[in-house]
Each structure stands twice: as structure tokens, then as C-alpha cells.
């Protein structure tokens, strides 16, 4: 029988290393290092880290953490050969309830071996899609030379004119862009948009001058959210258009503007991620120079 507990201070690093043992050393070391650094800074909830022991020996580990969008995120539990992850799933549910989460999102790395049947049957998760992470190098040539049909108004400008109402307007606009989306539609349809945006805003890397309301012929038709990920990188966190202006080549224009903005800020990389089932978006990014560098399988369990 497995004993499942939260690790104490002396056990923590060993448990986290076990949870990410499927990664190559050059990938797992930074991951573990970041988690330990966040723990020392008081940013990690130890109640979301679980260890499974059998006769005193560590045979399983799971890393679950709350997200600011109202969900909890975890990596698929790592288990020693011959042991099932099934007893872990009750702890996911209990932890999610303490966080009032609307969903638990489970990620599996491309080279991770795990029992998908147990995850889906015992854990009641279901597969959503693959998430593809892409990146493109930024050069001085990314500064646009041709005019835009769209206007990109930074949030910092809007808050000067409409300080009380812009938050609500932005939430409604993002909701409109979710309509008929091809990016994880099951998840986006129930995600609380206000919490998602608030989560982005509480990020220490949030800059209002990098959030843009997109206008076309005087109407607000979309949003572009960029994150100042590091001194070298920008992340295209979200872009979306309302249904009425899709299929007009505007997505390419938005990406071109994002690359230009990254270039003006002297960044060398622009990162983004996309649902692997969103073939048009994948093809569009690749046509604009993006290259896939990572892929994860995404599962979800939704709570009433």
C-alpha cells in the first residue's frame, strides 16, 4: 500500500527531481532549480507537491500548483515501474477543491512514459490536444516597412482615457475572440476570462504598453497580449480576433506587428504556443519563420 504525503523541507528537492526524472539532465536541472528557487522565495505551495512511498522508499512524485486563471496545473505523476498513479488522483481533486479550481490541467512531456489509461479512467482526465511551443529569431529587419490595415492601441493609452471601464471592455472583447476558437476550445469555452486576464496582470513581467486593443475601421476587433519574458525574449501570450474580421489575413499582420515590437525592444526571440489541432495557425506561424521546439500532451479534468 502506498503512503502519499507532502514532502518536508529535507525531502523536497529529491521529490521534485523524481517528478521530472523523465527529462534529460540539461532540461530537468533548470526545472528543478527554478522550483527550488521559487520555494526559497515563498512562491511554491508545498501542499501541491506529493510523494508516494512504499515501505519507506520513494516510488512516486507529483507536482501540482495553482494558476492565477482559476485552474491548477500538474505534470503527469511520475511512478516507479510496477506502481500505479491511481492513488494520486484523489489528492489532485482535494487540492483543486481547496483552490476553488474550475479545472485541473495535466501536461505530459513528449518523451514521458506514463499510463494514459489510468490517467483517463482512474483520474477522469481527458485528452485535449498537443500544445506546440514555437519560437522565431528577431532581427532589426523585422521593423515593418509596409503600412498596417489594423491599428494597435496599447492598454496604457486606454487606461488614460477610460480608467474605470477598460478592464470590463477588455474582458468582453477577449470573450468575443474566444468564439469558435480552434485553440483548446473545450478549455477556452469555460475558462473565466476575467481571472485569466487578472492572472496575466499579476505576472511580474506584465507591461500595459505591451497589451494592445486591435482596431479596424474604428471598431475594436481583437487583442494582442505580449509578455516581456526576459531581457532576450518576448512571449506572444495571446492574440485573437472577433469572428466578423477573420479570414482576411489579419493574423499575419498581428504576428508581423508582434515581431516589430520585439525588435524595437531589442529582443532576440519571440515565443508562442498553439494547439496542435489548430492547423491554420500552425501553418501560419511556420510560414512566418517560427520553428517548433517543444511539444506537450494536454489533458484536463473539469470540476462542476
N, C-alpha and C positions, 0 to 999 in steps of 0.2 A: 504494500500500500504506500502511496506517495504522500509525503508531508509537504504541503505548499504554504510558504510563508514569505514575508518581505525580508530581504537581507538586512543585516545590521551593517554598521559602518565598515567593519573589517572584512565583510563578505562582499560588499557592493561591487568592487572592481572585478573580482573573479566572476560574479554572476553576469555582469554586463559583457565581459569577454565571452562567456559561454553563449549568451544570446546572439552574438554576432560572429560566432566561430565559422560560419559558412563563408564569410568574406575572406578574400585574400589579405595577407598581413598588411599590405600597403593601403588597403581600404578599411580594414577593421580598426587599425591603430588610431587613425584620426577620429573615427566614430566614437570609440571608447574614450579617447582623450577629451573630446568635446563634452560628452556626457559627464565625465568626472569633473571637468572644469565648471560645468553648469551646476553640478551638485555642490561644489565648494562655494559657489556664488548664491546658493539657496534657491536656484531656479528649477530644480528637479523634485518632483513629488515621489518620495520613496514608496508611498503606498501603491504606486503604479508599477513597481518592479517586483517580480515574483520569482522565487526559486522553488524547484521541486527536488526533494531529496528522497532517496530510498536507502534505508538502513544507514543514514548519516552521510551518504555520498550524493553529491550534486549530479542530477541526471536531467535537469530541465531548467530553462530560464525564459522569461517573457518580459518584454519592455513595453509598457502601456503608459501613455501620457495624454493629458487633456489638451485640446486645441482651443484657441480662442473663438472658433466658429461654432461652438456648441457640440462638437463631437470629441471622441477620444481616438487616438491613433496608436496602433501597435504593429510590431513586426511579428510575423507568424512565429509561434513558440518554437524554440529550439529544444529538441529532445534527444537524449542518448538512444542508441539503437536498442530496440526491444521495449521501449516505453512509449505510451500513448499520451498525446497532449490533451485528451478529453477532459481530465480533471481540472485543467487550467481554465476552461471556458466559463465555468460558474463564477470564477474570480473576475473575469472580464465584465460580466454582467453586473456584478455587485459594485465594481469600481465605477462603471459607467453610470449607475444609478446615483452614486454619491456626487457625481458631477452633473447630474441632470442632462446627460448627453442624449441627443436625438439619434445618434448612430455611432457604431464602432467601425473604424476603417482599418483593415489589416493589409499590410504590404508584404510581399514576398519578393526577395531579390531574384534576379534571373538565374543564378546558379545555386539557389537554395533548394535542398531536398526536404520535402515535408509531405505529410499525409493529407492530401486535399479532401478525401472522403470524410475524414474525421473533422476537418475544419468546417465543411459544409453540413454534414449530418449531425454531428455532436455539437459543434459550435454554432450551427444555424447561420453561418455566413453564406453569402452567395457571391459568385464571381461577377465583377462588373466589367472589367476590361483591363488591358495593359496600359500602363502610363509610360509614355516615351519622353525622356528628357533630351532636349536638343540644345545646341549652342552654335553661335556664329561669331567669328572674329570681326572686330570693329576696326576700321581704318579711317584715316582722315577723308578718304574718298566717299565715305558714307554720308557726308553732308549733301543734302538734296540740291539739285540744280534745276529741276522742273517744278512747276507750281503744284500745289495740292488742291484737290477739289474739296477736301474736308478742312474744317477749322478745328484746332486743338486748343481748348481753353483750360489752362491749369486750374486746379482746385484752389490754389492760393489766390487767384483773381476772383473766383466766385465768392469766396468767403468774405472778401472785402465788400462786395455788393449785396450779398444775401446771407449774412452770417447766421441767421436763425433758421432758414429753410433749406439750405443746400444739402444738409445731411439727409433729410427726408426725400428731397428730389433725387439725390444720387441713388438712394436705396430703390426708389421706384424705377429709375432708369435701368439699373442693373437687373432688376426683376424682369423688365421687358426684354432685355437681351438674353435672358435665360430661355425664353420661349422657343421651343423646337430646337434647342441646342443639341449638338452632337457630341459634346464633351461631358461624359458621365451623366447622361440625362436623368437616370434614376436618382442620383445623388443631388443634382442641382435642383430638381423639382421640389425637394423638401428641405433643402438647406436654408436656414434662417438668414436671409441676406443681410439684415441689419447686424447680426452677430458676426458674419463673415467680414463685412467691411470694418466693423469695430476692431476685429482681430487684426486686420491689416494695419489699422491706425495705431494700435498699441505696440506694434513692432518698433523696436528702437531704430530701425532703418527707414521708417516711414518719412517721406518728404511730400508735403502737399503740392509742391511745384512739379512733382513727377506723376501726379494723378490728373488725368485730362478728361473733361467732358467733350465729346466729339459732336460737332455741329455740321449740318449740311443744309444749305439754303435757308438758314435762320432757325432750323429746328434741331433740338437735341436728339441725336440718333444713336449714340453709343458712348462707351467709356474705354479708356486705356489706363491701366494701372501699372506703373513701373516701380520697382524697388531698388534702392541703392544697396545692392547686396554686399559690396566690398569696394575698396579703392580701385579694384581692377574690373569689377563686374556689375552689370545691371541685370535685373531679372524682369522679364515681361510676365508679371504676375497674372494679369487678366486683361483680355480685350474682348469686346462684344458689341454687336450691332443689333438694332431692332429689326424685326422681320422685313419691314417695308423697304429697307435700303440694302438688303443682302443681294448677292449675285450681281454686283455692279463693279467688282474689282476693288472695293474699298479696303478689304482685308490686307491686300498687298500694300496699299498706301499707308495703312496704320503701322505695319511692320517697318516700312521704309522710314516713317517718322520716328519710330522707336530706335532704329539704328542710328538715325541722325542725332537724336537726343543723347544716346550713349556716346557718340563720337564727340559731341560738344562738351560732354562732361569728362572727356579723356579716358573713357573706359575701353578696355580691350576685348571684352567678351559680353555678349548678350545671351542670357539663358532663358529657356522657357520649357514648358511641358505640355503634352497634349494627349488626349485619349487616342489609343491606338486604333479604335474603330472610326475615328474621325478622319477618314481617308482624304477628303479635300484639304483639311487643314495641314495634315502631314505632308501632302504633296506640295502645298503652297510654301510651307517653311523650307522644305528641301530645295525647291526651285529658287529660293532667295538666299541660298548658301548655308542654311543650317545643316548640321550633322548630328545624328543621334549618337549619344554617348552612354546612355543607360536605359534600361527597361525594367519595370517592376509590374508584377501582377497585383491587381487591386481587388479586394473583397470587402464586403460590407455586411453588417448586421444592423438592422434598423429597429429602434425601440418605439413603442407607442407613446 
